Amino acid sequence: MLRRLYDWTMGLAAHRHARASLFTISFIESSVFPIPPDVLMIPMVLAQRAKAWIIAAVATLGSVLGALLGYWIGAVLMDTVGQWILTVYGKEAAYDQLAARFAEYGGWAVLFAALTPFPFKVITIFSGAVGLSLPLFIATSILGRAGRFFVVAGLLWKFGPPIRDFIERRLGLVFTIFMACLIGGFAALRFM
């Protein structure tokens, strides 16, 4: 089933309504859909490298608006829809532990999930469920999602098809290492 969803998403990249599809996929991926928008965005940028920044902006806007839906699910529907989504992604046991840490590290968690392959929808729902500051949530969602999509678009714009393999296989790891260094740097400054 996941492979069919992936193939369907890839087919949207060649469609004349690809940007609308990218916006929609980005929107629903931030709250419920399992396929990341990158699989649609990458072939779109490769096909239209001159429009890489517009494509990244569409993905960012859709993703941040979808993140607000995820936040709303957590804030209003946690006992029903939110719990079901967490169960689907196998994160229901981690809820209590994450909720306790969100008071201190919520903004970092949103930024980390927005930049990495970690399921962003899980963090958007947690953010709403635990009442993370909405302005902080929006700011970190914009920063993280724009960072992710504009870096991918920039690499594809600059290097074209050869960078596709790197992006699809290793970019999540690179972002994860970057975030670990960034958070580690702030933690080190705290103790200096």
Helices and strands as residue ranges (DSSP letters): H 2-12, H 18-29, H 38-47, G 49-51, H 52-76, I 78-82, H 83-88, H 95-115, H 120-130, H 134-159, H 162-190
